[in-house]
Amino acid sequence: MDLEVDVLEFQVPVSNSNTLFIWNLHPSHTEVGIYEQLSAVFSSFGPLYLLKVRPNAPQAPPGYYALVKFFSAAQASKAQRQTDGQTLFQNQALKVRLSSKQTPSFLSNSSRPLSHFHCLELANQYLGFNGWSSRIIALKDLTNEEGEEQRRDRRLRLGCVVQLSFPQHGQTSRGTAVLEDSFTETGPDVVLQRRCRLYRAVRQAALVQAFSSVLLILLGNGKVMVEVRQDRGHVLAEQTDDVLQVNEFSISDLVPNENEDEDEGHQIVV
């Protein structure tokens, strides 16, 4: 008997095979109540990237429909097979189908890293809180003070290199980020607050990039293996100083804020 293997990337899932559509949700439940019930049912099959509940269109009978997106296509398929036609938490059977909507080519051929929140959630789900760790290899202030007096706005520029370690698997991965913050407020307190927030943002962005090279290999017997790709911008130790000078990323590209508002209102430009 062949052992089932499922490979998860720390990328936003875009495939139809990861997405379930659910309808025939009864109007006797509230939208919040349905969300909580669906979350409990479907998260038992594996971690969810997204769950949305919406009321039916006005021309349709009263009720709700839902969209559930898994990180794993295999777990989405298993959930569909085991929940379709079941009553679960209501008196009438649910209809659960894999998405048949055509994925736009610009999405199916592209990859976008998970948010910082989702990276931590996925790593902790499969590896546990003690199964991985991170540390800062380098954190540098790259602000160019020359000419700042003539500028109407103030700019801060920070670079960071972070290393992920997976001790039980003998794997490490490094990520880098250089972020810039531009603002017009003045005063020492303003600069200090901006600098602290930028330190946090650049560290999170570097961590996201480090995770983008990591593969979680889920075996059918419940075991998890970790592999790190060497062809996705993996940073070698001797390259650390150079990376801080040439690897630049936008915080909006590296840390999407879906379901996460930690840095709301913090405008960072590169």
Contacts in CASP RR format, 6 or more apart in sequence:
PFRMAT RR
TARGET T0000
AUTHOR 0000-0000-0000
METHOD contacts of the structure
MODEL  1
MDLEVDVLEFQVPVSNSNTLFIWNLHPSHTEVGIYEQLSAVFSSFGPLYL
LKVRPNAPQAPPGYYALVKFFSAAQASKAQRQTDGQTLFQNQALKVRLSS
KQTPSFLSNSSRPLSHFHCLELANQYLGFNGWSSRIIALKDLTNEEGEEQ
RRDRRLRLGCVVQLSFPQHGQTSRGTAVLEDSFTETGPDVVLQRRCRLYR
AVRQAALVQAFSSVLLILLGNGKVMVEVRQDRGHVLAEQTDDVLQVNEFS
ISDLVPNENEDEDEGHQIVV
3 219 0 8 1.000
3 220 0 8 1.000
3 221 0 8 1.000
4 74 0 8 1.000
4 219 0 8 1.000
4 220 0 8 1.000
5 217 0 8 1.000
5 218 0 8 1.000
5 219 0 8 1.000
5 220 0 8 1.000
6 72 0 8 1.000
6 73 0 8 1.000
6 74 0 8 1.000
6 75 0 8 1.000
6 217 0 8 1.000
6 218 0 8 1.000
6 220 0 8 1.000
7 215 0 8 1.000
7 216 0 8 1.000
7 217 0 8 1.000
7 218 0 8 1.000
8 71 0 8 1.000
8 72 0 8 1.000
8 122 0 8 1.000
8 126 0 8 1.000
8 215 0 8 1.000
8 216 0 8 1.000
8 217 0 8 1.000
8 218 0 8 1.000
9 111 0 8 1.000
9 212 0 8 1.000
9 214 0 8 1.000
9 215 0 8 1.000
9 216 0 8 1.000
10 113 0 8 1.000
10 114 0 8 1.000
10 118 0 8 1.000
10 119 0 8 1.000
10 122 0 8 1.000
10 208 0 8 1.000
10 211 0 8 1.000
10 212 0 8 1.000
10 214 0 8 1.000
11 111 0 8 1.000
11 112 0 8 1.000
11 113 0 8 1.000
11 114 0 8 1.000
11 212 0 8 1.000
12 49 0 8 1.000
12 111 0 8 1.000
12 112 0 8 1.000
12 113 0 8 1.000
12 114 0 8 1.000
12 256 0 8 1.000
13 19 0 8 1.000
13 49 0 8 1.000
13 69 0 8 1.000
13 70 0 8 1.000
13 71 0 8 1.000
13 73 0 8 1.000
14 103 0 8 1.000
14 107 0 8 1.000
14 108 0 8 1.000
14 110 0 8 1.000
15 73 0 8 1.000
15 103 0 8 1.000
15 108 0 8 1.000
16 98 0 8 1.000
16 99 0 8 1.000
16 100 0 8 1.000
16 101 0 8 1.000
16 102 0 8 1.000
16 103 0 8 1.000
17 73 0 8 1.000
17 76 0 8 1.000
17 77 0 8 1.000
17 98 0 8 1.000
17 99 0 8 1.000
18 49 0 8 1.000
18 69 0 8 1.000
18 70 0 8 1.000
18 71 0 8 1.000
18 72 0 8 1.000
18 73 0 8 1.000
18 76 0 8 1.000
19 67 0 8 1.000
19 68 0 8 1.000
19 69 0 8 1.000
19 70 0 8 1.000
19 76 0 8 1.000
19 98 0 8 1.000
19 99 0 8 1.000
20 42 0 8 1.000
20 67 0 8 1.000
20 68 0 8 1.000
20 69 0 8 1.000
20 70 0 8 1.000
20 76 0 8 1.000
20 79 0 8 1.000
20 80 0 8 1.000
20 96 0 8 1.000
20 97 0 8 1.000
20 98 0 8 1.000
20 99 0 8 1.000
21 65 0 8 1.000
21 66 0 8 1.000
21 67 0 8 1.000
21 96 0 8 1.000
21 97 0 8 1.000
21 98 0 8 1.000
21 99 0 8 1.000
22 38 0 8 1.000
22 65 0 8 1.000
22 66 0 8 1.000
22 67 0 8 1.000
22 68 0 8 1.000
22 83 0 8 1.000
22 94 0 8 1.000
22 95 0 8 1.000
22 96 0 8 1.000
23 56 0 8 1.000
23 64 0 8 1.000
23 65 0 8 1.000
23 66 0 8 1.000
23 94 0 8 1.000
23 95 0 8 1.000
24 92 0 8 1.000
24 93 0 8 1.000
24 94 0 8 1.000
24 95 0 8 1.000
25 34 0 8 1.000
25 53 0 8 1.000
25 63 0 8 1.000
25 64 0 8 1.000
25 65 0 8 1.000
25 66 0 8 1.000
25 90 0 8 1.000
25 94 0 8 1.000
26 63 0 8 1.000
26 90 0 8 1.000
26 91 0 8 1.000
26 92 0 8 1.000
27 62 0 8 1.000
27 63 0 8 1.000
27 64 0 8 1.000
28 90 0 8 1.000
29 37 0 8 1.000
29 64 0 8 1.000
29 89 0 8 1.000
29 90 0 8 1.000
31 53 0 8 1.000
31 55 0 8 1.000
31 64 0 8 1.000
34 53 0 8 1.000
34 64 0 8 1.000
34 66 0 8 1.000
35 51 0 8 1.000
35 53 0 8 1.000
35 66 0 8 1.000
37 88 0 8 1.000
37 89 0 8 1.000
38 51 0 8 1.000
38 53 0 8 1.000
38 66 0 8 1.000
38 68 0 8 1.000
39 48 0 8 1.000
39 51 0 8 1.000
41 83 0 8 1.000
41 88 0 8 1.000
41 89 0 8 1.000
42 48 0 8 1.000
42 51 0 8 1.000
42 68 0 8 1.000
42 70 0 8 1.000
42 79 0 8 1.000
42 83 0 8 1.000
45 70 0 8 1.000
45 75 0 8 1.000
45 76 0 8 1.000
45 78 0 8 1.000
45 79 0 8 1.000
45 82 0 8 1.000
46 70 0 8 1.000
46 71 0 8 1.000
46 72 0 8 1.000
46 75 0 8 1.000
46 79 0 8 1.000
46 125 0 8 1.000
47 70 0 8 1.000
47 71 0 8 1.000
47 121 0 8 1.000
47 122 0 8 1.000
47 125 0 8 1.000
47 126 0 8 1.000
48 68 0 8 1.000
48 69 0 8 1.000
48 70 0 8 1.000
48 71 0 8 1.000
49 69 0 8 1.000
49 70 0 8 1.000
49 71 0 8 1.000
49 118 0 8 1.000
50 67 0 8 1.000
50 68 0 8 1.000
50 69 0 8 1.000
50 259 0 8 1.000
51 66 0 8 1.000
51 67 0 8 1.000
51 68 0 8 1.000
51 69 0 8 1.000
52 66 0 8 1.000
52 67 0 8 1.000
53 64 0 8 1.000
53 65 0 8 1.000
53 66 0 8 1.000
54 64 0 8 1.000
54 65 0 8 1.000
54 66 0 8 1.000
54 67 0 8 1.000
55 63 0 8 1.000
55 64 0 8 1.000
56 62 0 8 1.000
56 63 0 8 1.000
56 64 0 8 1.000
56 65 0 8 1.000
68 76 0 8 1.000
68 79 0 8 1.000
69 76 0 8 1.000
70 76 0 8 1.000
70 79 0 8 1.000
71 122 0 8 1.000
72 218 0 8 1.000
74 218 0 8 1.000
76 98 0 8 1.000
77 98 0 8 1.000
79 96 0 8 1.000
80 96 0 8 1.000
80 97 0 8 1.000
80 98 0 8 1.000
83 94 0 8 1.000
83 96 0 8 1.000
84 94 0 8 1.000
84 95 0 8 1.000
84 96 0 8 1.000
84 97 0 8 1.000
85 93 0 8 1.000
85 94 0 8 1.000
85 95 0 8 1.000
85 96 0 8 1.000
86 93 0 8 1.000
86 94 0 8 1.000
87 93 0 8 1.000
87 94 0 8 1.000
88 94 0 8 1.000
112 253 0 8 1.000
112 256 0 8 1.000
113 119 0 8 1.000
113 208 0 8 1.000
113 209 0 8 1.000
113 211 0 8 1.000
113 212 0 8 1.000
113 253 0 8 1.000
113 254 0 8 1.000
113 256 0 8 1.000
114 122 0 8 1.000
114 208 0 8 1.000
114 211 0 8 1.000
114 256 0 8 1.000
115 208 0 8 1.000
115 255 0 8 1.000
115 256 0 8 1.000
115 257 0 8 1.000
115 258 0 8 1.000
115 259 0 8 1.000
115 260 0 8 1.000
116 204 0 8 1.000
116 205 0 8 1.000
116 207 0 8 1.000
116 208 0 8 1.000
116 255 0 8 1.000
116 260 0 8 1.000
116 262 0 8 1.000
117 259 0 8 1.000
117 260 0 8 1.000
117 262 0 8 1.000
118 259 0 8 1.000
119 207 0 8 1.000
119 208 0 8 1.000
119 211 0 8 1.000
122 216 0 8 1.000
123 132 0 8 1.000
123 211 0 8 1.000
126 216 0 8 1.000
126 218 0 8 1.000
126 224 0 8 1.000
127 166 0 8 1.000
127 216 0 8 1.000
127 224 0 8 1.000
127 226 0 8 1.000
131 166 0 8 1.000
131 167 0 8 1.000
131 168 0 8 1.000
132 164 0 8 1.000
132 165 0 8 1.000
132 166 0 8 1.000
133 164 0 8 1.000
133 165 0 8 1.000
133 167 0 8 1.000
134 162 0 8 1.000
134 163 0 8 1.000
134 164 0 8 1.000
134 165 0 8 1.000
134 207 0 8 1.000
134 210 0 8 1.000
135 162 0 8 1.000
135 163 0 8 1.000
135 165 0 8 1.000
136 160 0 8 1.000
136 161 0 8 1.000
136 162 0 8 1.000
136 203 0 8 1.000
137 161 0 8 1.000
137 162 0 8 1.000
137 163 0 8 1.000
137 174 0 8 1.000
137 240 0 8 1.000
138 159 0 8 1.000
138 160 0 8 1.000
138 161 0 8 1.000
138 240 0 8 1.000
138 241 0 8 1.000
138 244 0 8 1.000
139 158 0 8 1.000
139 159 0 8 1.000
139 160 0 8 1.000
139 161 0 8 1.000
139 199 0 8 1.000
139 202 0 8 1.000
139 203 0 8 1.000
140 158 0 8 1.000
140 159 0 8 1.000
140 160 0 8 1.000
140 244 0 8 1.000
141 156 0 8 1.000
141 157 0 8 1.000
141 158 0 8 1.000
141 159 0 8 1.000
142 157 0 8 1.000
142 158 0 8 1.000
142 159 0 8 1.000
142 178 0 8 1.000
142 244 0 8 1.000
142 245 0 8 1.000
143 155 0 8 1.000
143 156 0 8 1.000
143 157 0 8 1.000
143 158 0 8 1.000
144 157 0 8 1.000
148 154 0 8 1.000
148 155 0 8 1.000
152 184 0 8 1.000
153 182 0 8 1.000
153 183 0 8 1.000
153 184 0 8 1.000
154 182 0 8 1.000
154 183 0 8 1.000
154 184 0 8 1.000
154 185 0 8 1.000
154 186 0 8 1.000
154 191 0 8 1.000
155 180 0 8 1.000
155 181 0 8 1.000
155 182 0 8 1.000
155 183 0 8 1.000
156 180 0 8 1.000
156 181 0 8 1.000
156 191 0 8 1.000
156 194 0 8 1.000
156 195 0 8 1.000
156 198 0 8 1.000
157 178 0 8 1.000
157 179 0 8 1.000
157 180 0 8 1.000
157 181 0 8 1.000
158 178 0 8 1.000
158 179 0 8 1.000
158 180 0 8 1.000
158 195 0 8 1.000
158 198 0 8 1.000
158 199 0 8 1.000
158 202 0 8 1.000
159 176 0 8 1.000
159 177 0 8 1.000
159 178 0 8 1.000
159 179 0 8 1.000
159 202 0 8 1.000
159 206 0 8 1.000
159 244 0 8 1.000
160 176 0 8 1.000
160 177 0 8 1.000
160 178 0 8 1.000
160 199 0 8 1.000
160 202 0 8 1.000
160 203 0 8 1.000
160 205 0 8 1.000
160 206 0 8 1.000
160 244 0 8 1.000
161 174 0 8 1.000
161 175 0 8 1.000
161 176 0 8 1.000
161 206 0 8 1.000
161 235 0 8 1.000
161 240 0 8 1.000
161 243 0 8 1.000
161 244 0 8 1.000
162 174 0 8 1.000
162 175 0 8 1.000
162 176 0 8 1.000
162 203 0 8 1.000
162 206 0 8 1.000
162 207 0 8 1.000
162 210 0 8 1.000
163 172 0 8 1.000
163 173 0 8 1.000
163 174 0 8 1.000
163 175 0 8 1.000
163 210 0 8 1.000
164 172 0 8 1.000
164 173 0 8 1.000
164 174 0 8 1.000
164 175 0 8 1.000
164 207 0 8 1.000
164 210 0 8 1.000
164 211 0 8 1.000
164 214 0 8 1.000
165 171 0 8 1.000
165 172 0 8 1.000
166 172 0 8 1.000
166 214 0 8 1.000
166 226 0 8 1.000
169 225 0 8 1.000
169 226 0 8 1.000
170 226 0 8 1.000
171 214 0 8 1.000
171 226 0 8 1.000
171 227 0 8 1.000
171 228 0 8 1.000
172 228 0 8 1.000
173 210 0 8 1.000
173 211 0 8 1.000
173 213 0 8 1.000
173 214 0 8 1.000
173 228 0 8 1.000
173 234 0 8 1.000
174 210 0 8 1.000
174 234 0 8 1.000
174 235 0 8 1.000
174 236 0 8 1.000
174 240 0 8 1.000
175 206 0 8 1.000
175 207 0 8 1.000
175 209 0 8 1.000
175 210 0 8 1.000
175 213 0 8 1.000
175 235 0 8 1.000
176 206 0 8 1.000
176 209 0 8 1.000
176 235 0 8 1.000
176 243 0 8 1.000
176 244 0 8 1.000
176 247 0 8 1.000
177 202 0 8 1.000
177 205 0 8 1.000
177 206 0 8 1.000
177 208 0 8 1.000
177 209 0 8 1.000
177 247 0 8 1.000
177 249 0 8 1.000
177 254 0 8 1.000
178 202 0 8 1.000
178 244 0 8 1.000
178 247 0 8 1.000
178 248 0 8 1.000
178 249 0 8 1.000
178 270 0 8 1.000
179 198 0 8 1.000
179 201 0 8 1.000
179 202 0 8 1.000
179 205 0 8 1.000
179 249 0 8 1.000
179 251 0 8 1.000
179 268 0 8 1.000
179 270 0 8 1.000
180 268 0 8 1.000
180 269 0 8 1.000
180 270 0 8 1.000
181 194 0 8 1.000
181 197 0 8 1.000
181 198 0 8 1.000
181 266 0 8 1.000
181 267 0 8 1.000
181 268 0 8 1.000
181 269 0 8 1.000
182 267 0 8 1.000
182 269 0 8 1.000
183 190 0 8 1.000
183 194 0 8 1.000
183 267 0 8 1.000
197 263 0 8 1.000
197 266 0 8 1.000
198 268 0 8 1.000
200 263 0 8 1.000
201 251 0 8 1.000
201 255 0 8 1.000
201 263 0 8 1.000
201 266 0 8 1.000
201 268 0 8 1.000
204 255 0 8 1.000
205 249 0 8 1.000
205 251 0 8 1.000
205 254 0 8 1.000
205 255 0 8 1.000
208 254 0 8 1.000
208 255 0 8 1.000
209 249 0 8 1.000
209 254 0 8 1.000
212 232 0 8 1.000
213 228 0 8 1.000
213 229 0 8 1.000
213 230 0 8 1.000
213 232 0 8 1.000
213 233 0 8 1.000
213 234 0 8 1.000
214 226 0 8 1.000
214 227 0 8 1.000
214 228 0 8 1.000
214 229 0 8 1.000
215 226 0 8 1.000
215 227 0 8 1.000
215 228 0 8 1.000
215 229 0 8 1.000
216 224 0 8 1.000
216 225 0 8 1.000
216 226 0 8 1.000
217 224 0 8 1.000
217 225 0 8 1.000
217 226 0 8 1.000
217 227 0 8 1.000
218 224 0 8 1.000
219 225 0 8 1.000
228 234 0 8 1.000
235 243 0 8 1.000
248 270 0 8 1.000
249 270 0 8 1.000
250 268 0 8 1.000
250 269 0 8 1.000
250 270 0 8 1.000
251 263 0 8 1.000
251 268 0 8 1.000
252 268 0 8 1.000
255 263 0 8 1.000
257 263 0 8 1.000
257 264 0 8 1.000
END
